[in-house]
Amino acid sequence: MTKRIQTSFPRLVREIENTWIQLADGTRLAARIWLPEDAEENPVPAILEYIPYRKRDFTRNRDEPMHAWFAGQGYAAVRVDIRGSGDSDGVLEDEYLQVHELDDACEVIAWLADQPWCSGAVGMMGKSWGGFNALQVAALRPPALKAIITVCSTDDRYADDVHYMGGCLLSDNLWWGSAMLVFNARPPDPAIVGDRWLAMWQERLAANRPWPVRWMEHARRDAYWQHGSVCEDYGAITIPVYAGGGWADGYANAIPRLLENLSGPRRGLTGPWVHIYPQDGTPAPAIGFLQDAVRWWDRWLKDIKNGIDDEPAYRVWMQEAVPPQSTYEARPGRWVAERTWPSPAIEERRFHLNADGLGDHPGPSDVLSISSPLTTGLLAGEWCGFGLPGELASDQRPDDRGSLCFDSAPLAERTEILGAPVVDLEIAADRPVAQVAVRLNDVAPDGASTKVTFGVLNLTHRDSHEHPKPLVPGERYRVRVQLNDIAHAFPPGHRLRIAVSSSYWPIIWPSPTPVTLTLVAGASTLTLPVRPPRNDDDDLPGFDEPETAPDVPTTHLKPGHCRRRRTARPPFAGSRRSRR
């Protein structure tokens, strides 16, 4: 099924609803392809998006304008259902399996490069799952793969994915696994696969299992998680990498790590967005990401010297302080850039967690205790936002009341941070298994408390995620909690607040039993990555407005409904907090 798309793009576009890519073992993968109409006469590079989210329906309304736009700029855009998903043969058994997902991808790339409409150069791009496997396939070095764009993904499947954080079980592990259980139970489309659809569906149903069972069997950072974590060997990736994401997404930390550790050409972008492509970015402002992506592809797939590799390595949205609320249509701020990352311009500023608040110098040693209510964290917002109402963190004061809080004096001048704040704690627990959550909040003169960033740590993982060790109750330990990367401007007159709690539900699963943490004030510190004012920020070129394709016909599916239910917070019941 092929149709011509009349557009205002530079190249006329031809769309192929379904093509079968046959693999060496006889498996057929279903692909939807958008081509410049004259690609057979004038071959073009191919851009692959390779995900399990059903090209025929679930991602259809996103795929059509994006991939048609790439084709109109002179690329073959190819959207493939992973084996066992959508209309492709087989069964999908887990995320990022070497056999078959990654091996299949290498075969698909070779197939694309061999097509008469392809120049032989292939790029790979994707958001979330597609961003993960773009990195993982790049590390396998298929010869035709020349560059990737990875959005909302990670280099570390254990420490920085939907499953675990700081060795703590994320509750998102469970809803995400449940979502995939439902996805894997859906049938292929008989209009594409024909009479085989029922047998294919029955095979999937018979093999369908809840993936969280397996994920929770691997509570440590073992070989299961090391597979697919490109941080195990950054040197395996030698092709150019463009990594993007958003501060309201769950994956912003991977971007600066990739910039720091990859050796080839690389580019990083972080906006104010949730888990979404930047051209659709919310909270606003969205950007012309498709235009920027084409500049990347032009440079590395067509060898057009357009200067993109001479631009700053890291562009981020420096967020202004805002009143706390659970939904933002837009986040005020401005674009700033660092030519390299880590940046020599970032300065460390240290505060001490003293009994009377955050200070520039350590105060007297003082012992403080906290046993947070298990409701502490209900105002946290989602670990990863998707753009639905009510997902973001609201006023933190109720959660702050269930925490040990350390406030600075009102800031005398504007203070901008960019990077990962770090809190070093001297701490003890009264149980062998305990966890700690640390938040950095922006406290306005009226007392409103806005969450800036946070981190959590399973204290049995204080030395290693691979080899946890129980705590000795009452024994003091020195632990480091690295908070999530962020760009935030604290206005003069606002206060910094560090809030320490012994629980953080529903972001992380509770400890087995209630825990009392004992923290040594005066011996614990906060280190902020401060970015001094820079005049050259004003000279940065702006991004284009998001490109639209109003003349690309799209298939309108039946309107759906999606809501992630949060538990209503009960009246605050107080906490056991003491000083001794």
N, C-alpha and C positions, 0 to 999 in steps of 0.2 A: 504494500500500500504506500504509494508515493504521491506527494502533492507539492505543487509549486506555491511558495509564499511570496505574494507581492508586498514589498516593503520599500521604505525609503533608505535602506542600508546601501553602502557602496557596492555590495555584491548581491545579486538575486539569490534566493535561498530555496533549496529543495529539501523537503522533509521526508524521511523514510520511517514510517510508523514502527516497523519491526524488521530486524535482520537477525539471522541466526549466526552466531560465532561458534563454530564447532571446534572443540578442544581435542587434544591428542587421545584422550580416553573415550571419545565419542559423545561426551556431554555437550549439550547445546546451551549457550547463554543467549538471552534475549537482549537486543540492543536497539535503541532508538537513535537515529542519526539525522543531524541537520548539516547540509553541505552547501557551499556555494554552487550555484547551478552549473558552472563551467569547471568544476573541480577535476573532472576526468581529463580535460584538455590542459588545465593549469593546476596541477596538484598543490595541495595546501597541507600545513601541519594539522595534526589531530589533537584534540583536547578531550581527555577521558574523565568522566565522573562515574565512579564504580561503587555502588551502595546497595543495600538490601531493601530500600524503601519503596519498591513497586513503582516503576516508571509509568505503568499503564494508568495508575490512579493517584496514589498518595502524593507523589511529588510532581504530578503532571502540570499543575498550574504554576509551579515555580520553574520547572524545566523549560517550558515553552518559550517564555520571553527571554530567559537568560541564554539558552543554547542557540536559539534562532539569532540572537544578537551577535554571538560569537561567529556564527556562520556568515552573517552579513558583513563581518569585518575581515573575512578571508581565512576562516578556520573550519575544519570539520569537527563539530561538537558531537560527542558520542556518550550516551547515557546507558550504562549496562547494569542489569539486575545481577547481583552476585548469585552464584550457584545456590539453589534452594530457596530463592526469593522471587517474588513477582512471577514472571513467566519463564524463568530459567529452570532447567532440569535440576534434579537433585534435592538434597536436604541441607538446610543451614543448621549447624550443630552448636556454634558458639561464635564469638567475635575473633576475627583476625587469625584464624587458623592457617598455619603454613600450607597444609593440605586440607582444604583446597583453595581457600580464598586468595592467598598471596601467590601461590604457584599459578593459579588460573589467571591472575592479573598480568603476570609476566607473559603468558601465552596471548592474552588479549592485546597487549601492547605490540607484540611481534606481529599479530594478525593485522592490526591497524596500520603499522608501518609498511606492510606488504600490499595494501590496497592500491589500486590504480589512481584513486583520487587523493592519496596521501603522499606528501613529499618525503616521507621516511622519518620525520621528526615528530615526537609525541610528547605532549605535556599531560600532567595529571592534576586534577583539582578536586576539592570537596570540602564540605563542612561537616564537622563532627565525625561520624564513621568514615566518610570519604576523605576527611583530612587526616585521620589516623592512618588509613591504609596508603594514602599518598606518601607519607613519610616512610612507612614500613617497606613499601615497594621501592622507593628511592634507595633505601639501604641495600636492596638486593641487586641493584645496578643492571636492570635490563638494558641492553645496548641502545634501543631506540628512545628510551625515556631521557629527555634533555633538560627538563625543569618541572617544578611543581608549585602549586599554590595550595596551602593548607590553612583552613579556617576553623576556629573553635575546636582545636585538637590538642593532643599532648604527646610529649616525648617519653612520659613515664606512666605506664599503665597502672602501677600500684599506688604510688604516692600522690598522683595528681589526675585521677579519673573519677568516674561516678561511683566507684566501688568503695574505696578507702581514702581517708585523709588523715595524715599524721598517725597512721596505724589504727584509727577509729573507723568503725563501720558507718558509712553514710546511709541514711535512710533512703536516699535516692537509688541506691543499689536495688532496693526491693521494687519500687514503682517502675524503674526502668526495665528490670527483668520481667516484670509482669506485662509491660507493654510489648516486649519482644515475644513473650509467650502467645499473645494475641496475634501479633503480626505473622508469626510462623504458622499459625493455624488457618490463615486465609488461603483460598484456592487461587490457582492461576486463572487467567481469562480464557474461556473456551474460544473466543473470537481470534485469539492468537495461537493457542496450542492445539486447538481442535479437540477431537474426541478423547485425547489422552488426559484431559483436565481432571477427570474423576480419579483415575489411578494415581496421578501426580499428587493430588490433594490427600488421598488416603495414605500415601507414603509419608507425606509431611506430618499428618496427624499422628501416625503411629510412632514417629520419631520425636515428637514434640515433648520437651521437658522444660521445667522452670530453671532457667540458667542461674538464678541466685543460689541454688543449692550448691552448684559447683564453685561459684565465686566465694561462698562463705566457707567452703572446705579449704580454701587457700587464704587464710587470714594473715599469713606472713608473706613477705616479699620473696617468693620462691621462684623457681624456674618458670612456673606458669605465667607469672607477671613479667618476668624478665624478657620472655618472648614478646616481640612486638614493641618493646620499649627501646626506642632508638637511642636513648641516653646511655644504654649499655655500651654503645660504640658509635659515637657521633662521627668518627672518621669514615664509617661505611657510606655516609652520604656525601657525595662529591659534586652533585649537580646543584644549580641555583634553587634556592628555597625562598618563597614569599609566604610568611606566616602572619595571619590576621586573627582578630577576635575583639572582645569587648569586656569592659570592666564589670558589667552585670552578668557576664557569662561565667561558667565554672572553670574555664581553661586559659585565663589570661597569663598565668605564670609560665606557661611553656614558651611563650614568644621570646621574652628576654633570655631564657636559657638557650634556646636555639641560636639566637644572635651571638651569644657568648661562646658557644661551643662548636658550631659548625665552622668549617674552614673555607667553604666555597662562597660564591656570591649569595647574599642573603638580604632580606628586607623584612621589617616588622611593622605592624600597624595595629594599634589598639584604640578603639573608640569607646563611647559610653554605652555600647550596645549590649543586648542580651544575646542568646544563642541563635544567631541569625546572620545571613550574609549582609555585608555592609551596605549594599545598594538598597536593602530593605530596612536598614538599621533603625532600631528603636531601643531606648529613647533616642530622639533626634539629637544631632543632625545625622541623617543618612548621607552617604557620599556617592560619587560616581565611581564605584568600585569596578564596574565592568570596564570602563575606560582605562582605569589604572591597571587592571589585569591584562588588557590587550597590550598596553605598553610593555608589561613584563613578558608576555608571549612574543611580541614583536622582537624584543631584544634577544631572547634565548632560543626561540624556535625558528626565527627568520633571520637572525643575525643582523638586525637593523640597529645601528649605533644611535640610539635615541637619548642617551644620557641617564637612563634610569639607574644604572649601576654606579653613577657618580653622586647620587642624591643621598641624604642622610639615611643611615641604616634603620632608624627607629623613629616612627611618627606616633605620637600619642595625644589623646584628648585630655588636657589638664582640666579637671572638673572643679568648678567653683562650689563653694559651700551652698547647700540648699536646705530648707526646712525638711525634716524627715517625713516621708510619706511612702506608701506602699506601691504607688504607681507614678511614674513621671512620663509625660509625653515628650519632654525634652530635658536635657541636662545642660545648663549653661557652662561655658568654658571656652577654651581656645586650643588650636593645634600647636604643639611644640615638637621639637625634634632633637635627636642626639645623633651626631655623625657616626659614632661608634658606640657599642654597648659591650661591657660595662663602660659608662661614661666617666672620664676623669673629672667632669664638672660636678658630679654628685658628691656632696659633703656629708659626712656622718655627724649627727648631733645626738649626744647621749643625755638621757634623763635618768634619774634614780627614783625607784619606786619607794618613797619614804612614807612613814606612817601618816604624815600630814600632806601627802600628795606628791606629784612629780616635781623633782628639784634638780638643779644643775649640779649639785654636790650630794654625796651620800649622807643621809641623816643617821641618827642613832639606830642601832640594830633593834628591831622590834618584831615580835612574832604575832601574826594575824592569822585567823582561821576562818574558813568558809565551808559550809555545806549547803550548796545551792538547792533551792526547790527544783524538782524535776521539770517544772514548767519554764525554767529559765531557758530562753531560746525561742519561745513562741513568737517573739517580735523580730526574729532574725531574718525573715524572708526566705526565699528558696536558695539552696546551694547554687543552682543554675537557673537563671531566668529565661523564659521563652516568649515574653511579650504579652502575657496574660494579665488581666487586672489583679492587683493585690499581691504580686509576687515579691516585691522588693521589701527591704527592711523598713519598718515604721519606727516611731519614736522609741528609743532604747531605754527610757527611764524605768519602766517596769522590770526589764531584764537587768538593768544596772542595780536595782535594789536587791536582786538575788546574787550579787557579785561583790567582790572586793574592788573598790574603785579608787583610782589614783589620778587626781586632776592636777594639771599645771596651773600656774598663775595665768591670768589673761595675757594673751600674746601681745607684745608691744608692736609687732610689725607682721605683715603678711608672710606666711611661711608655706612654701610649696614643697611637696614631697613627690618623688618619682622612684619607684622601686619597691623593695620588700622590707617593711619595718621588722625588727627582730627584738623579741623580749627574752631576756635571760633571767630565769627564776631560780632562787634557792628555795626548795620546796620539799615538803614531806607529806605523806598520806597515812591514814590509819587503816588502810586495807592494802593487800598485795596487788590488787588490780584497781587502777584509777585513771582518770583522764582529766585534762585541764583544757579549758577554752579561754582564749585571750582575744579581746576586741579592742581596736583603736577607734574611739568615737570623737566627733567634733561637737563640742558643747557650746551652744549659742548663749549670748547674755541672758536670754529669757529662760534658760535651763533646758531647752529642747536638745536632745541627744541624737545625733545622726551617726549611724554606723559607717565608718570609712573602710575598714578591712578587718579581717580576723584570721586566726589560726587555731588549730586544735592539735593535741598530742595525747596519744595513749602512753601513759607514763611507763608502762612495761617495755615500750619501744624507745626509751630515752637514748639508748646507745646504738640500736640497730633495728631496722624493720625486718631483717632476715632472722635475727636471733634475739627475740624478746626475752626479758628476764623479769620475774615478779619483783615487786618492791618489798623491802623490809619495812613493815609498819613502824612509823616514827623516825626512820632514818632520813637524814636530809640528803637531797640530790641537787646537783646543778644541771638544769635542763634548758635547752634553747627551743623557743617556739618561733618559727619564721611565719609571719603573717603573709597573706596573699599580696602580690604586687598591686600597686595602685598609683594613680596620679591624682592628687587632691591639693587644693589651695585652702589653707586655714586663714580666715581674715583676722586682722587685728581685733583684739577684744574677745575673741573666742578662746576656749580652753581645749587642750588635749585631755582625753580621758583614756586610761587603760583600765579595762574591766576584766577581772579574772573570775572564772566560775568553775565549779566542779562538774557541771553538766551543761549540755547544750542541745537539748531536744527541741525540735525534731531533725535538726541538721545531722546529728550523730546519735547512734544508738546508745542508751544509757549503760553505765557500768553495771556489773552484776549485782552489786549492793550499794546502798548509799555510802558516800565517801565524805570525809572531812579532810580538806587540804589545809596545810599549815605553811604559810609563806613568810620568809624572812624579809621584812622591809628594810631598806637601807643597803641590802646586799643584792637586790634585784634591779635590773636596768632595762630601759627601752632605748634602742638605737634607731633613729629616723634617717632615711635617705633624703637629705634636703637638696633641692635644686635651686641654686641662687638665680635671681632675675637675669634674663638674657635679652639683650636688645635685638639679637638676630632672629628671635622668634617672629618678630613683626615682618621679616622679609621672606618668610616661607611662602612658596607658591601654594595657592589653595587647591582643593580638590574640585573637580567638575561636579555639577549637580547630577543626581542619579539619572541614568539614561533610561528612557522608557521606550517601549515598542508598541505603540497603540495600534499599529496596523498588522501586528502578528495575531492571527486567530488563535484563541485559546479555548480549551474545552472546559466548560463550566460544569463542575460536579455538583451534586446535591449538597446544599449547605450543611456543614457539620457543626459539632459542638464539642468544646474541650474545656475542662475546668479541673484544676488540681485542688483538691479539698484540703484546707488547713483546719486544724482543730481550734475551736474557739478558746481563747484564754480565760481560765477561771479567775475569780477575784484573787488578787495578790495575797498570799498567805504568810509572807515573811520568810526569813531564812535564819539558820543558825550561824551567827557570825560573832566572833569574839576576838579580843586582844588579850594576850597574856605575856 
